[in-house]
């Protein structure tokens, strides 16, 4: 498996074009280039966390400080951060844009990812979190901008699932 550098650049351009200035993230293989780009960009504040649930609190703080922000995480991290999403973002109507690496989906060669992949969409649905799949580098920028807009207008979490089609060469 090779992470797609050109598609990662398309995702990053979409993040920048959406006006995002603050990113909280936990490192993950598919996100490697996105994290490098953010780390090298003086116009972006990148906060790397030890657990994804911390990223929820960091993102909430950025929003209260007036910083357009988003989270980068893997779907297993999303699943482990449900408490923060529900008890903070949903309870207090805090916009939360999550770009989630959708591991464990069609074509997944690693068995440790499959259960997260199987359960991500049903959990998003059960929480009522709007989501879309990002598959096309030509459309991902628009999808990110629309996710930011919708999260802010609805004062709620939203998710954009970064698929294997997008993130791998």
Buried (B, 14 or more C-beta within 10 A) or exposed (E): EEBBEEBBBBBBBBBBEBEBBBBBBBEBEBBEBBBBBBEEBEEBBBBBBEEBBBBBBBBBBBBEEEBBBBBBBBBBBBBBBBEBBBEBBBEEEBBBBBBBBBBBBEEBEEEEBBEBBEBBBEBBEEBEBBBBBBBBBEBBBEBBBBBBBBBBEEBBBBBBBBBBBBBBE
